[in-house]
Amino acid sequence: MRRVPFLRSFAVLLAGAACVLGAHAQSYPAKPVHLLVSNTAGSTPDVLARYLGTRLTDTWKQPVVVENRAGAGGIVAADAVSKAAPDGYTLLVGADGPITILPALRKGLPYDVERDLVPVASLGETDFLLVANPRTGFKTLQDFITAARAQPGRYNYASAGNGTALQFSMEQLKQKAGIHVTHIPYRGGPLGMADVIAGQVDVMFIAVTPALPHVRDGRLVALASGGTARHALLPTVPTVAETYKGFHAGTWFGLFAPVHTPQAVVDALAAEADRVLANPTARAELAAQGVQTTGYAQTRFRNQVQAESRRYALLAQQVGIKDE
């Protein structure tokens, strides 16, 4: 006989909780929202975060502040968000590095992706380009491969750091082509690209967004793209896959929140991000910078993150990349 009052009380509690969450979502955001980017200024996730932040600021009438927290392969930003208050005011614009690559390479990270972070929305994807300094004389992928085979260890390549997607891309190519090229890690892709432009480094894989203006003005030579098809902005540049079947080099970007962020807030964030990225103007403007917008639903994005984690764990074994 006592169960009925208990069930009624429980139902009242649930209804009250739903009202609180609904009110939270309706009043969100009531203060500035901080987007932490795990890459340097000028990188593709930085460009995407600033684009999204500007438009959310216009909609919300609250500042969306983009903060670059590059360092340790993205660990700094991911860790900061994992330990932030779960209220929707500190979010991560992250890529595969700190989310799916480093957890496959390193034990003892200060955060656990599945335990501490919630995938909110997929934002975009981009292909990588294999670029070279013009002084190398390389015009094609085959030029580079032939020279590297003839002089093992003579050439070097830049990356965004140890254990990053850019390093994985070149290590895959090295394995498929049977070449030896020395790795020079940097704190971010744009920093490595600057040294390729300056002639301090010979080649690198880099995202389309930061590379495109330098390719167009002749300061970099695009040897090949890492996509499954030729890139729309560089239709005359062959893919690596045209020479080495199955090769793919690219990255994705997504929005993450601290675990225990109210689901109503997560849903509201996902809806707003999707609204911005679904706009035809946004798609066209970002496509012009080499970013293909996605805006996947939360479940699909979570599944993508889990699949990518498994893929990189396998790749790390195949190409021999270890934590350094």
N, C-alpha and C positions, 0 to 999 in steps of 0.2 A: 504493500500500500504506500510505502514511502517513495517508490520509484517515480511516481507521477510528479510530485513536487520537484524532485531532483531533475527530471528530464525537462520540466518547464524552466527551471533555473538555468540549466545548461543551454537551452534554446535562447533564453534571454541574453546570456553571456555571448553566444555566437552572434546574435543580432547586433548586440552592442559593439562587438569587435568589428563587424562588417561596417557599421556606421562610422566608426573611428577611422578605419582604413579608407572608406569612401571620402570622408571629410579631408583626410590627409592628401588624397590624390587631387581633390578639387582645389585645395589651397596651395598645391605644389606648382611651381616653386615660390616660396615667400621670401627668398633671399638669393644672393648670387650662387650659381652652380659652377663648380670647378671641374674642368676636363683635364685630367693629367695625361700627357702624351709620353709614351715610353721611348720616343725617338727625338732627334735633334730638330731644331727649326729648319724648315725647308724640305724636310722629308715628306713622303707621301701621307703618312698618318697625320702629320702636323697640318698639311694643306687641307686634308679632309676634316680634321677637328675644327679648324678655324672657319671653314665653310659652314659646317653644321652649327657651330657656336654663334656665328653672326646671325643666322636665320632663326635660331631658337631665341636669341636675345630679342629680336624684333617681335616674335610671337608672344613670349612670356613677359616682356617688359621688365625682365630681370637680367642683370649681366651674366653672361656665360664666359667665364675666364679660362683661357687655355694656358696651361702651364707645361713647359717642356721639362720632364724629369728624366732625361737620358742618363744612362750609366749602368754598368754591370749587365749589359745586354738586355736592358728593360726591366731588370729586377727592382730597381729603385722605385719606379712608378707603380709597378704591380704590387709591391709590398706596401707602399703608402696607401693605396686604395683598399687593399685587403684588411688594413687595420683602421680604416676611417669609419666614422659613425655611419651605420646603415640607414641613412635617411634620404639618399638620392642627391645629396649636395656635393659629393666627391665621387667622380666617375673616372673610369679608365678608357682611353681610346688606345687599344692595344692591338698588336699584330702577333704573328705566330711565335716570335722569339721567346718572350717570357711566359707565354701561355701553353704552347705545345712543344717547343724545341728544348728549352733549358730543363724542364721537368724530366725529359727523356735522357738528359746527359748528366744532370747534377743531383746528387743527394743532399739533403739538408738545406733546401731553399727555405727562406724565411716565411713562405706562404705555400699553401696547397691550393692549386687551381680549383679542384672540385669541391674542396671544403670551404674555401674562403671567398670565392668570387662567383658571381652570377652572370652568365651570358645574357645580355639584354637584347641586343640587335646586331645583326651583321650589317656593316656599312658599305664595304666595297672590296674590290679585288684589283690587282694590277699585275701585269707581266713584268718580268725582268728583261733587261737588255744586256748583252755582252758588248761592252764598249772598250775602245783602245785609244791611247794617245796617238795623234796623227804621226808623230815622229817614229813610231814603231814601224811604219810602212805597211801595217796590216790593213787590208781592204775587205777581207772576207774571213769567215770562220776558218776556212781551210788554210789561209795564209798563216793564221795564228797557230793552228795545229801543226802545220808543217815545220814552222820555225821552232816551236817548243819541242817537237820530236828530235829535230836536228841538234838542239843545244839544251839538253835536260838541265833544269835548274837555272838557266840563263834569265828567264823571265819571271816576273812576280805579279801578284794580283792583290787588290785591296778588297776588304770586306767591311761590314759594319761592326765586326767584332767576332771573337771566338764563339762558335755555336750558333751563329745567326743564319737566317735563310740564305743570305748572300754567300756565305762560306759553303753551305750545303750545296748550293747550285754549282759553284766552281769545282767542288770536290767530286760531284757527280760527273761533270764533264771530263775531269782529269781521269776518272776511272774508265769512262766509256771510250775516250780517245787514246788512252795509254800514254799520257804525258806527265811530266813533273814540272809544276809551277809553284813558286814559293809564296806562301800566304803571309800577308801583312795586314793585321787587324787594326781597325780604327774605332773610335767611339762614335759610330754613326756612319751611314752610307754617304751623306753629303761631304763629310770630312775626307773620306777615302777618295771620293770622286774628285775633290779639289786637287789632290795629289796626282791623280791620273791626268787631269787637265794640265797640271804643272810639269808633268813629265817625270815625277819622282817614282811613279808606279806605272806599269805597262798596261794592264787591263783590269777589268772587274765586271761583275754582274751588278746592275743597279736598277732600281725601279724606273719605269718610263717617265713618271712625273718630273723628278729632278734632272733627269738626263736629257730630256727632249730639247730644251732650248740650246744646250751645248752641242747637241748633234746637229741642230739646224744651223748654228753659226760656225760649224766646222771645228770647234775645239775638241770634240770627241768624234770618233768614227764608230758607228753602230755596225757591229760584225754579224750579229744574229739576235733574234728575240727568243725568249724562253716559253712563249705561249704555245698552245696546241694548234693555233693558226696564226698567220701573219697579222701583225698589229695594224689596226685600221689607220693609225697615224703614221705608220712607217711601212706601207704596203710593199715597197721594193726590198725590204730587209728580210732575208729568209729566216725561218725558225731553225733552232738547233735540231729540232725533231726531224727536219728534212734530211739531215745527215745522220743523226743518231735517233732511231725510232724509239718513241716512248719517253723521250726527255721532256721534262717540264720544269720551269723555274718561274715562280711568281709568289705572291703573298696575298693575304687577306687582312682586313681590318674590321674590328668590332668594338662595340660598346659594352663595358662590364661595370657591375656595381658590387659593393660589398655584400656578402651573404647576410641574410635576414633583412635586407631592404624590403619594405612592404610590397607585396605583389602588386597592389594597386598602383604604386609608384613605378615599379618596373614596367607594368603594362602601359602606363601613361608615357613613360620615356620611349618605349619601343614604338608606340603609335606616333609620337611626334617625330622621331628619327625617320620612320617610314614615310611620313607625310612629306618631310623635307626632301628625301631622296627620291621619292616617286614623282616629284614634279619634273615634267619634261625639260624645263629650263635647267634645273639642277643636273639632270642626267647629261644634258648636252655640254654644260660648262665643265663638269668634272671629266667627262669623256675627252674633252679637248686637252685635258691635262694628264690623260692616260689612265684615269680611274673609271672602272666599270662599277656603278653603284649596284647594290644588291638589296638590302633591306629585308633579308629573310626573317621569317617569324622566329620567335624565341626557341621553340622546340627544334626547328631545323638547324638553327645556328648552334644550339647545344650539341646536336648530333655531329655537326661539322667539326666542332672543336674536339670532340672525342675521337673522331675518325682521323683527324690530323695528328693527334697525339700518338696514335698507334702507328701512323705512317712514318713519322719522324723517328720513333724508337727503332723501327726496322731500318730506315735509311742510315741511322747512326752506326748500326752494325755493319751494313753493307759497304759504306765508304770509309769506315774506320775513324769517324770523328769522336773524340773523347773530350771530357771536361778538362780545361786547362786552368 
